[in-house]
Amino acid sequence: MAPIVSFRTELSRKVFHLSSATIAVAYIFLDRTIMLWGLAACLAIAVIVEVLRYRHVGFHGLFARLVGFMLRDAEWQRLTGSTYVLLGALLSVALFPPKRVVIAVLLVLSISDSAASLVGLRFGRTRFLGKSLEGSGAFFATALVIMWLALPGARGVAFAGAVVATVIEALPALKLGRFELNDNVTVPLVTGAAICGLAQLSGAPLGM
């Protein structure tokens, strides 16, 4: 049985998670090279923090006092969600040339994931794959709005992207020791790949 998470704790986590939307907003104004270097630097710092909290007792205590209340039990044994967010963002910028696609999937990762968690925790009753149907409904609704706004010339592809993102987010993560195929990585990468692939097959314009 999954550990019980209070709504207040999850709200704190998701307010922090929503701040990752600044990555997508920054990409509106910055070019791809700057984004790649900036995200690589941030990811390197995050990895150093992860190593220190495992290896250095004093740093572990400081980390626990500052942000420990926001971590889920599993994150004390594996990488934190924020490190996976940076990895997912870096790979998305590196793999998908159209800016609009990257901005869309990163906003979905930030906004739709937060909506799904909060709605699911407060109102979730019916199970859907690994999550609640209510939470997944909130994820899909917000993802669809984001996709349609970001990809106005490819509404059909955007709809399919929202469906793919919702299903991937609802699936349980595959764990490999301290590592896992975290949805902060799988959602943007699988969704971005699906959008680019469908656009190429259909000839729908994605824009720059």
C-alpha positions in Angstrom: 0.0 0.0 0.0 1.3 3.5 -0.9 2.2 5.7 2.0 -0.5 8.3 3.0 0.5 11.8 1.9 -1.2 14.8 3.5 -2.8 17.3 1.3 -0.7 20.0 2.9 2.5 18.2 2.2 1.5 17.5 -1.4 0.5 21.1 -1.8 4.0 22.2 -0.7 5.6 19.8 -3.1 3.4 20.9 -6.1 3.9 24.6 -5.4 7.7 23.9 -5.7 7.0 21.7 -8.7 5.1 24.5 -10.4 8.2 26.6 -10.2 9.7 24.3 -12.9 7.4 26.1 -15.4 10.1 28.8 -15.4 12.2 26.5 -17.5 9.6 26.5 -20.2 9.1 30.3 -19.9 12.8 30.9 -20.1 13.0 28.8 -23.3 10.6 31.3 -24.9 13.3 34.0 -24.7 16.6 32.0 -24.8 18.1 30.1 -27.7 18.7 26.3 -27.6 22.4 26.4 -26.9 22.1 28.6 -23.8 19.3 26.4 -22.5 21.3 23.3 -23.0 24.3 24.7 -21.1 22.1 26.3 -18.4 20.2 23.1 -17.8 23.4 21.0 -17.8 24.9 23.2 -15.2 21.7 23.0 -13.0 21.6 19.3 -13.4 25.3 19.0 -12.4 24.6 21.0 -9.2 21.5 18.8 -8.5 23.6 15.6 -8.8 26.2 17.1 -6.5 23.5 17.8 -3.9 22.2 14.2 -4.3 25.6 12.8 -3.7 26.3 15.0 -0.7 23.0 14.1 1.0 23.9 10.4 0.7 27.5 10.6 1.6 27.9 13.6 4.0 26.1 13.3 7.4 26.1 17.1 8.1 24.8 17.9 4.6 22.1 15.2 4.9 20.9 16.8 8.2 20.8 20.3 6.6 19.0 19.0 3.5 16.4 17.2 5.8 15.8 20.4 7.8 15.4 22.6 4.7 13.3 20.5 2.3 12.8 17.1 4.0 9.2 17.8 4.7 8.5 17.9 1.0 10.1 14.5 0.1 8.2 11.3 -0.2 9.5 8.2 1.6 11.0 6.7 -1.6 13.0 9.9 -2.4 15.2 9.3 0.7 16.5 6.2 -1.1 16.5 7.4 -4.7 16.9 10.6 -6.6 14.5 13.4 -5.8 11.8 14.5 -8.3 13.5 17.9 -8.9 16.6 16.2 -10.3 14.5 14.1 -12.6 12.7 17.3 -13.8 16.1 18.9 -14.8 17.1 15.7 -16.5 13.8 15.5 -18.4 14.1 19.2 -19.4 17.6 18.8 -20.6 16.9 15.8 -22.7 13.7 17.4 -24.1 15.7 20.5 -25.3 18.4 18.2 -26.7 16.1 15.8 -28.6 13.3 18.0 -29.9 14.3 20.9 -32.1 10.8 22.6 -32.3 10.7 25.1 -29.4 6.9 24.9 -29.2 7.0 21.1 -28.6 9.6 21.5 -25.7 7.7 24.4 -24.2 4.4 22.4 -24.4 5.7 19.2 -22.8 7.6 21.1 -20.0 4.5 23.1 -19.1 2.4 19.9 -19.1 5.0 18.3 -16.8 4.8 21.3 -14.4 1.1 22.3 -14.5 -0.7 19.1 -15.4 1.3 16.9 -13.0 0.5 19.3 -10.2 -3.2 19.5 -11.0 -3.4 15.7 -11.2 -1.7 15.2 -7.8 -3.8 17.7 -6.0 -7.1 16.8 -7.5 -6.4 13.1 -7.1 -5.4 13.4 -3.5 -8.4 15.5 -2.6 -11.1 14.0 -4.8 -9.6 10.7 -6.1 -11.9 7.7 -5.7 -11.7 5.6 -8.9 -8.5 3.9 -9.9 -7.0 4.5 -13.4 -3.8 2.5 -14.1 -1.5 3.6 -11.2 -3.4 6.8 -10.3 -6.9 8.1 -9.8 -9.4 8.7 -12.6 -10.2 12.1 -11.2 -6.5 13.1 -11.1 -5.9 11.8 -14.6 -9.0 13.8 -15.8 -7.4 17.0 -14.3 -4.1 16.1 -16.0 -5.8 15.6 -19.4 -7.9 18.7 -19.2 -5.0 21.0 -18.4 -2.6 19.2 -20.8 -5.1 19.6 -23.6 -5.4 23.4 -23.0 -1.6 23.7 -22.9 -1.1 21.7 -26.1 -3.8 23.5 -28.0 -2.3 26.9 -27.0 1.3 25.9 -27.8 0.5 24.1 -31.1 -2.4 26.0 -32.7 -1.6 24.7 -36.1 -1.7 21.1 -35.1 -4.8 20.6 -33.0 -5.2 16.9 -33.8 -1.6 16.2 -32.9 -1.9 18.3 -29.8 -4.9 16.3 -28.7 -3.0 13.0 -29.2 -0.1 14.4 -27.3 -2.4 15.2 -24.3 -3.7 11.6 -24.4 -0.2 10.1 -24.5 1.0 12.4 -21.7 -2.0 11.4 -19.5 -1.5 7.7 -20.0 2.3 7.9 -19.4 1.8 9.9 -16.2 -0.8 7.4 -14.9 1.5 4.4 -15.4 3.5 3.2 -12.3 7.2 4.0 -12.5 9.6 1.2 -13.2 12.2 1.1 -10.4 15.8 0.0 -10.9 17.4 0.2 -7.5 17.9 3.8 -6.6 16.9 4.8 -10.1 13.6 4.7 -11.8 11.9 5.6 -15.0 10.4 8.7 -13.3 7.4 10.4 -14.9 9.3 13.7 -14.8 11.5 12.2 -17.5 9.1 9.8 -19.3 6.2 12.3 -19.7 8.1 15.0 -21.6 10.2 12.5 -23.6 7.5 10.1 -24.7 5.0 12.9 -25.3 7.5 15.0 -27.3 8.5 12.0 -29.4 4.8 11.2 -30.0 4.0 14.8 -31.1 7.0 15.0 -33.4 6.4 11.6 -34.9 2.6 12.2 -35.5 3.4 15.7 -37.0 5.8 14.2 -39.4 3.4 11.5 -40.5 0.4 13.9 -40.8 2.3 16.9 -42.1 0.9 19.1 -39.4 2.9 22.2 -38.8 4.5 22.5 -35.3 6.1 25.9 -35.8 9.5 26.9 -34.6 
